Amino acid sequence: MNWRRCIFIVLSSVIYCEFVGDFIKLNSCSWPTLDSQELHAMIIADTHLLGPFRGHWLDKLYREWHMRRAFQAALMLHKPDFVFVLGDLFDEGDMVDHNDFNAYVSRFISHFQANVPVISAVGNHDIGFHYKLHPYFVNRFEKNFNNTGVKMYTFGGNHFVFINSMAMENDGCEFCKAAIDDLHHVADKLNCLKNLNTCNDLRTIEEHVNYSRPIILQHFPTYRKSDQSCREHDSPNIEEYREKWEVLSKNATYWLGKLLRPRLAFAGHSHHYCYSINRWGIEEYTVASFSWRNKVNPSFLMASIDPTKHSVHKCPMLEQQTVYTLYTFAASLCTIFIVVDILKWLYCIVSKSKRDIKIQ
């Protein structure tokens, strides 16, 4: 009879780990409240969908399955107004050919489809670091996601400025020059909204949007030496960060803040969560990776935002170790049941043999 218990335990483990666990875990999260008509933004980073060169196909299948389950569970439970993805959508976006990139895009859309806007920043694994930037990689990402430079989106009087971190070196390269031109255009528009009486941009005036300090979203965090400066963090090891590789340069951080005067910043790239007060004197949140491949305890952010205030909660996701522990426990319990059944069967055989011998 123990085999029936074993089947029940295995099925229960599979149902919880693969279908129900995400809902139970994410149901403990909630939107922070501002006592106003705030907008709700779900913010994720570093999904790193595996490509054809790195990683095993089973790793790709299983971990992407869990990302998809977690994302859809979050949408169903919390119903955000929009979703922001802070770069490194792909793991090999700067390596694959045209056909593989199209397959990448199809998978991303399939895993992260939503009935609300999903807006993605560009990361170094999508188009390459600064030294590797090439029109071929940049243009195909732009074609599919409409965002490889600097772009501002306005929702409910909140201005969200998406920035290409790899184009922030200000060294005169083609992409850096275009990004800086875009930045100045965004800054001019914000200044115009701030001073409508003296604004000469008719298109901006006709939009009837009030000014509020912008919110910066990009792949690289602004400059900091390490996560030692974080007020909250979940990095297991504190490492020194290199300018232009793990964080923006000091120079780029300075002039970007001076130009846009933001009130809040979000970034990804490090794969670990960090809450800090950055060099602009404002709150900056570094979002942990959404993928088990980069983080055994992934998370995302739930931000409530209005034009003057904000509040951000970190939402922990189902942990990889929880799933592995449950499966190990189920397998161990089943093994015990099977061994007990075998021992009972052997005991019956031995007892029957002894009875037969006595009768003879």
GIPE-V833782 format. One record per backbone hydrogen bond with DSSP energy under -1.0 kcal/mol. CO is the residue of the C=O (numbers start at 1). NH is the residue of the N-H. Records with the same first field share a line. If there is no record, write none. Layout:
CO=NH ; NH
This chain:
1=4 ; 5
2=6
3=7
4=8
5=9
6=10
7=11
8=12
9=13
10=14
11=15
12=16
13=17
14=18
15=19 ; 20
16=21
20=24
21=25
22=26
23=27
25=28
26=29
36=38
39=305
40=81 ; 82
41=303
42=84
43=301
44=86
45=290
49=91
56=60
57=61
58=62
59=63
60=64
61=65
62=66
63=67
64=68
65=69
66=70
67=71
68=72
69=73
70=74
71=75
72=76
73=77
74=78
75=79
82=42
83=119
84=44
85=121
87=46
88=48
89=49
92=95 ; 96
97=101
98=102
99=103
100=104
101=105
102=106
103=107
104=108
105=109
106=110
107=111
108=112
117=83
119=85
123=126 ; 127
124=128
125=93
129=132
130=133
134=138
135=139
136=140
137=141
138=142
139=143
140=144
141=145
142=146
149=164
151=162
153=160
155=158
158=155
159=215
160=153
161=217
162=151
164=167
165=168
173=177
174=178
175=179
176=180
177=181
178=182
179=183
180=184
181=185
182=186
183=187
184=188
185=189
186=190
187=191
188=192
189=193
190=194
191=195
195=198
200=202
201=205
202=206
205=208
214=263
215=161
216=266
217=163
219=268
221=248
225=241
226=229
227=230
232=275
242=245 ; 246 ; 247
247=244
249=253
250=254
251=255
252=256
253=257
254=258
255=259
256=260
257=261
264=216
265=285
266=218
267=287
268=270
271=289
273=234
274=286
275=231 ; 232
276=284
278=281
282=278
283=265
284=276
285=267
286=274
291=294 ; 295
296=320
298=317
300=315
301=43
302=313
303=41
304=311
305=39
309=306
311=304
313=302
315=300
319=323
320=324
321=325
322=326
323=327
324=328
325=329
326=330
327=331
328=332
329=333
330=334
331=335
332=336
333=337
334=338
335=339
336=340
337=341
338=342
339=343
340=344
341=345
342=346
343=347
344=348
345=349
346=350
347=351
348=352
349=353
350=354
351=355
352=356
353=357
354=358
355=359
356=360
